Amino acid sequence: MNEVRADPAASRYEIYVDEVLAGFLTYRYGPNSISLNHTEVFPEFGGKGIAQELVLFVLREAKEKNLEILPYCPYVPKVISKFKEEFLELVPENRRAEFGL
């Protein structure tokens, strides 16, 4: 079973598969926003949907906290595009083109 854990000291969310660190997403908080900077899944866990699971967790948490999302990591806009109905509104309208949204 996969589990996402926040690691505020490292400014990242980590995803664990059977208690083994499989990847992470780094972030930086702004006043009313969260910048998602880099998503990485370790090669041995690739191709299993882990990156998408991690990004979706972070997007849903940001939505619950009413934060704007600044998806600097190139993978995050791909996930947002897949789930536009749920997440596109979280990216400021005047910044969407910057992120290819």
LOTOR-499975 format. One record per atom (N, C-alpha, C): atom name; x, y, z; residue number from 1. Coordinates in nm, 3 decimals. Example, Ala and Ser with C-alpha at 12.3 -4.5 7.8 and 13.67 -1.06 7.14 Angstrom:
[N,[1.319,-0.569,0.780],1]
[CA,[1.230,-0.450,0.780],1]
[C,[1.320,-0.330,0.780],1]
[N,[1.285,-0.225,0.708],2]
[CA,[1.367,-0.106,0.714],2]
[C,[1.290,0.003,0.787],2]
END
This chain:
[N,[0.084,-0.119,0.000],1]
[CA,[0.000,0.000,0.000],1]
[C,[0.088,0.124,0.000],1]
[N,[0.047,0.226,-0.078],2]
[CA,[0.124,0.349,-0.089],2]
[C,[0.075,0.450,0.014],2]
[N,[0.170,0.527,0.064],3]
[CA,[0.136,0.629,0.164],3]
[C,[0.215,0.755,0.133],3]
[N,[0.145,0.870,0.134],4]
[CA,[0.210,0.999,0.115],4]
[C,[0.227,1.064,0.251],4]
[N,[0.347,1.116,0.274],5]
[CA,[0.378,1.183,0.400],5]
[C,[0.439,1.320,0.370],5]
[N,[0.401,1.418,0.447],6]
[CA,[0.462,1.550,0.436],6]
[C,[0.592,1.551,0.515],6]
[N,[0.693,1.614,0.460],7]
[CA,[0.820,1.634,0.530],7]
[C,[0.849,1.784,0.524],7]
[N,[0.785,1.863,0.614],8]
[CA,[0.802,2.009,0.608],8]
[C,[0.947,2.054,0.622],8]
[N,[1.027,1.983,0.697],9]
[CA,[1.167,2.022,0.715],9]
[C,[1.243,2.020,0.582],9]
[N,[1.205,1.928,0.494],10]
[CA,[1.269,1.917,0.363],10]
[C,[1.188,1.987,0.254],10]
[N,[1.075,2.049,0.291],11]
[CA,[0.984,2.113,0.195],11]
[C,[0.945,2.018,0.082],11]
[N,[0.902,1.900,0.123],12]
[CA,[0.860,1.804,0.021],12]
[C,[0.757,1.706,0.077],12]
[N,[0.682,1.649,-0.017],13]
[CA,[0.594,1.538,0.013],13]
[C,[0.664,1.414,-0.038],13]
[N,[0.656,1.307,0.038],14]
[CA,[0.721,1.181,0.001],14]
[C,[0.615,1.073,-0.015],14]
[N,[0.637,0.984,-0.110],15]
[CA,[0.547,0.871,-0.127],15]
[C,[0.625,0.743,-0.099],15]
[N,[0.564,0.659,-0.018],16]
[CA,[0.625,0.533,0.024],16]
[C,[0.543,0.417,-0.031],16]
[N,[0.613,0.317,-0.080],17]
[CA,[0.551,0.192,-0.126],17]
[C,[0.600,0.084,-0.031],17]
[N,[0.508,0.025,0.042],18]
[CA,[0.546,-0.078,0.141],18]
[C,[0.658,-0.028,0.232],18]
[N,[0.642,0.096,0.280],19]
[CA,[0.736,0.160,0.374],19]
[C,[0.873,0.193,0.313],19]
[N,[0.885,0.186,0.181],20]
[CA,[1.010,0.221,0.113],20]
[C,[0.986,0.351,0.036],20]
[N,[1.075,0.449,0.056],21]
[CA,[1.062,0.577,-0.014],21]
[C,[1.071,0.552,-0.165],21]
[N,[0.967,0.593,-0.237],22]
[CA,[0.961,0.569,-0.381],22]
[C,[0.977,0.697,-0.461],22]
[N,[0.951,0.812,-0.399],23]
[CA,[0.963,0.938,-0.471],23]
[C,[0.921,1.055,-0.384],23]
[N,[0.930,1.175,-0.444],24]
[CA,[0.896,1.295,-0.367],24]
[C,[0.857,1.408,-0.461],24]
[N,[0.795,1.509,-0.404],25]
[CA,[0.758,1.631,-0.475],25]
[C,[0.799,1.748,-0.385],25]
[N,[0.885,1.835,-0.437],26]
[CA,[0.929,1.950,-0.358],26]
[C,[0.835,2.067,-0.380],26]
[N,[0.823,2.151,-0.278],27]
[CA,[0.730,2.264,-0.284],27]
[C,[0.785,2.382,-0.207],27]
[N,[0.718,2.497,-0.228],28]
[CA,[0.746,2.616,-0.149],28]
[C,[0.613,2.688,-0.130],28]
[N,[0.583,2.722,-0.008],29]
[CA,[0.459,2.795,0.020],29]
[C,[0.479,2.944,0.000],29]
[N,[0.377,3.008,-0.057],30]
[CA,[0.368,3.153,-0.064],30]
[C,[0.256,3.194,0.030],30]
[N,[0.219,3.323,0.030],31]
[CA,[0.113,3.369,0.121],31]
[C,[-0.019,3.292,0.104],31]
[N,[-0.063,3.271,-0.020],32]
[CA,[-0.188,3.200,-0.047],32]
[C,[-0.170,3.096,-0.155],32]
[N,[-0.046,3.049,-0.169],33]
[CA,[-0.017,2.959,-0.280],33]
[C,[0.085,2.853,-0.239],33]
[N,[0.095,2.753,-0.326],34]
[CA,[0.200,2.653,-0.313],34]
[C,[0.264,2.636,-0.451],34]
[N,[0.395,2.652,-0.457],35]
[CA,[0.470,2.629,-0.580],35]
[C,[0.517,2.483,-0.578],35]
[N,[0.482,2.410,-0.681],36]
[CA,[0.523,2.270,-0.693],36]
[C,[0.642,2.268,-0.789],36]
[N,[0.759,2.238,-0.736],37]
[CA,[0.883,2.262,-0.808],37]
[C,[0.944,2.142,-0.880],37]
[N,[0.938,2.026,-0.819],38]
[CA,[1.005,1.910,-0.879],38]
[C,[0.941,1.781,-0.828],38]
[N,[0.908,1.693,-0.921],39]
[CA,[0.855,1.561,-0.886],39]
[C,[0.956,1.458,-0.932],39]
[N,[0.986,1.364,-0.845],40]
[CA,[1.081,1.258,-0.882],40]
[C,[1.034,1.126,-0.823],40]
[N,[1.034,1.024,-0.909],41]
[CA,[1.008,0.886,-0.865],41]
[C,[1.133,0.807,-0.899],41]
[N,[1.179,0.729,-0.805],42]
[CA,[1.302,0.653,-0.826],42]
[C,[1.279,0.546,-0.933],42]
[N,[1.382,0.518,-1.015],43]
[CA,[1.365,0.430,-1.132],43]
[C,[1.299,0.295,-1.102],43]
[N,[1.331,0.236,-0.990],44]
[CA,[1.275,0.103,-0.960],44]
[C,[1.124,0.108,-0.936],44]
[N,[1.068,0.229,-0.920],45]
[CA,[0.924,0.244,-0.898],45]
[C,[0.853,0.307,-1.018],45]
[N,[0.928,0.330,-1.125],46]
[CA,[0.872,0.395,-1.243],46]
[C,[0.766,0.312,-1.313],46]
[N,[0.678,0.380,-1.385],47]
[CA,[0.577,0.314,-1.466],47]
[C,[0.462,0.253,-1.390],47]
[N,[0.447,0.290,-1.265],48]
[CA,[0.341,0.231,-1.181],48]
[C,[0.236,0.334,-1.137],48]
[N,[0.242,0.454,-1.194],49]
[CA,[0.145,0.557,-1.159],49]
[C,[0.172,0.627,-1.027],49]
[N,[0.291,0.606,-0.974],50]
[CA,[0.323,0.662,-0.842],50]
[C,[0.335,0.814,-0.846],50]
[N,[0.396,0.867,-0.951],51]
[CA,[0.410,1.013,-0.962],51]
[C,[0.272,1.078,-0.967],51]
[N,[0.181,1.022,-1.047],52]
[CA,[0.047,1.078,-1.056],52]
[C,[-0.025,1.070,-0.921],52]
[N,[-0.011,0.959,-0.853],53]
[CA,[-0.073,0.943,-0.721],53]
[C,[-0.022,1.049,-0.624],53]
[N,[0.107,1.073,-0.625],54]
[CA,[0.168,1.173,-0.538],54]
[C,[0.117,1.313,-0.572],54]
[N,[0.119,1.348,-0.699],55]
[CA,[0.074,1.482,-0.741],55]
[C,[-0.073,1.502,-0.706],55]
[N,[-0.157,1.402,-0.731],56]
[CA,[-0.299,1.414,-0.698],56]
[C,[-0.320,1.437,-0.549],56]
[N,[-0.244,1.368,-0.467],57]
[CA,[-0.255,1.388,-0.322],57]
[C,[-0.225,1.533,-0.287],57]
[N,[-0.115,1.587,-0.341],58]
[CA,[-0.074,1.724,-0.310],58]
[C,[-0.176,1.824,-0.364],58]
[N,[-0.227,1.801,-0.485],59]
[CA,[-0.328,1.891,-0.542],59]
[C,[-0.454,1.892,-0.457],59]
[N,[-0.497,1.776,-0.413],60]
[CA,[-0.619,1.769,-0.330],60]
[C,[-0.598,1.838,-0.196],60]
[N,[-0.481,1.822,-0.139],61]
[CA,[-0.453,1.890,-0.012],61]
[C,[-0.450,2.041,-0.031],61]
[N,[-0.390,2.088,-0.141],62]
[CA,[-0.387,2.231,-0.169],62]
[C,[-0.528,2.284,-0.188],62]
[N,[-0.612,2.207,-0.255],63]
[CA,[-0.752,2.248,-0.276],63]
[C,[-0.824,2.260,-0.142],63]
[N,[-0.804,2.164,-0.052],64]
[CA,[-0.867,2.168,0.080],64]
[C,[-0.824,2.293,0.158],64]
[N,[-0.699,2.336,0.136],65]
[CA,[-0.646,2.452,0.208],65]
[C,[-0.672,2.582,0.133],65]
[N,[-0.746,2.574,0.020],66]
[CA,[-0.777,2.692,-0.062],66]
[C,[-0.652,2.765,-0.109],66]
[N,[-0.551,2.689,-0.150],67]
[CA,[-0.428,2.748,-0.200],67]
[C,[-0.428,2.752,-0.353],67]
[N,[-0.370,2.858,-0.408],68]
[CA,[-0.345,2.861,-0.551],68]
[C,[-0.226,2.771,-0.578],68]
[N,[-0.224,2.711,-0.696],69]
[CA,[-0.116,2.620,-0.734],69]
[C,[-0.033,2.684,-0.844],69]
[N,[0.097,2.684,-0.824],70]
[CA,[0.192,2.729,-0.926],70]
[C,[0.275,2.607,-0.966],70]
[N,[0.238,2.542,-1.077],71]
[CA,[0.300,2.413,-1.113],71]
[C,[0.427,2.429,-1.196],71]
[N,[0.537,2.465,-1.132],72]
[CA,[0.664,2.483,-1.202],72]
[C,[0.721,2.350,-1.251],72]
[N,[0.698,2.244,-1.180],73]
[CA,[0.741,2.111,-1.225],73]
[C,[0.663,2.079,-1.352],73]
[N,[0.730,2.043,-1.463],74]
[CA,[0.660,2.019,-1.589],74]
[C,[0.562,1.902,-1.585],74]
[N,[0.577,1.813,-1.490],75]
[CA,[0.485,1.699,-1.481],75]
[C,[0.349,1.740,-1.422],75]
[N,[0.349,1.835,-1.332],76]
[CA,[0.226,1.873,-1.262],76]
[C,[0.118,1.926,-1.358],76]
[N,[0.151,2.015,-1.454],77]
[CA,[0.046,2.059,-1.547],77]
[C,[-0.015,1.944,-1.628],77]
[N,[0.063,1.840,-1.654],78]
[CA,[0.008,1.724,-1.725],78]
[C,[-0.101,1.657,-1.642],78]
[N,[-0.077,1.646,-1.513],79]
[CA,[-0.178,1.587,-1.424],79]
[C,[-0.299,1.680,-1.413],79]
[N,[-0.273,1.809,-1.400],80]
[CA,[-0.383,1.905,-1.392],80]
[C,[-0.469,1.897,-1.519],80]
[N,[-0.405,1.885,-1.635],81]
[CA,[-0.479,1.875,-1.762],81]
[C,[-0.567,1.752,-1.765],81]
[N,[-0.519,1.643,-1.708],82]
[CA,[-0.597,1.518,-1.703],82]
[C,[-0.719,1.531,-1.612],82]
[N,[-0.708,1.615,-1.512],83]
[CA,[-0.813,1.632,-1.411],83]
[C,[-0.856,1.779,-1.404],83]
[N,[-0.876,1.840,-1.523],84]
[CA,[-0.907,1.984,-1.532],84]
[C,[-1.027,2.024,-1.447],84]
[N,[-1.130,1.943,-1.452],85]
[CA,[-1.253,1.980,-1.380],85]
[C,[-1.227,2.002,-1.231],85]
[N,[-1.135,1.924,-1.177],86]
[CA,[-1.108,1.929,-1.034],86]
[C,[-1.003,2.033,-0.995],86]
[N,[-0.904,2.058,-1.084],87]
[CA,[-0.788,2.136,-1.041],87]
[C,[-0.753,2.261,-1.120],87]
[N,[-0.802,2.275,-1.244],88]
[CA,[-0.760,2.390,-1.325],88]
[C,[-0.789,2.522,-1.255],88]
[N,[-0.901,2.531,-1.185],89]
[CA,[-0.939,2.655,-1.118],89]
[C,[-0.838,2.697,-1.011],89]
[N,[-0.755,2.604,-0.965],90]
[CA,[-0.658,2.637,-0.861],90]
[C,[-0.536,2.712,-0.915],90]
[N,[-0.513,2.701,-1.047],91]
[CA,[-0.402,2.774,-1.109],91]
[C,[-0.456,2.911,-1.148],91]
[N,[-0.392,3.019,-1.100],92]
[CA,[-0.443,3.153,-1.132],92]
[C,[-0.461,3.169,-1.283],92]
[N,[-0.576,3.222,-1.321],93]
[CA,[-0.610,3.233,-1.463],93]
[C,[-0.504,3.309,-1.542],93]
[N,[-0.450,3.415,-1.482],94]
[CA,[-0.350,3.497,-1.552],94]
[C,[-0.213,3.430,-1.561],94]
[N,[-0.196,3.313,-1.501],95]
[CA,[-0.068,3.241,-1.505],95]
[C,[-0.078,3.109,-1.581],95]
[N,[-0.197,3.070,-1.624],96]
[CA,[-0.216,2.938,-1.686],96]
[C,[-0.133,2.919,-1.811],96]
[N,[-0.125,3.021,-1.896],97]
[CA,[-0.047,3.009,-2.020],97]
[C,[0.101,2.982,-1.991],97]
[N,[0.150,3.042,-1.884],98]
[CA,[0.290,3.022,-1.842],98]
[C,[0.320,2.875,-1.816],98]
[N,[0.217,2.802,-1.770],99]
[CA,[0.234,2.660,-1.737],99]
[C,[0.174,2.567,-1.843],99]
[N,[0.136,2.624,-1.959],100]
[CA,[0.082,2.544,-2.066],100]
[C,[-0.059,2.496,-2.040],100]
[N,[-0.132,2.569,-1.958],101]
[CA,[-0.269,2.530,-1.924],101]
[C,[-0.366,2.627,-1.985],101]
END
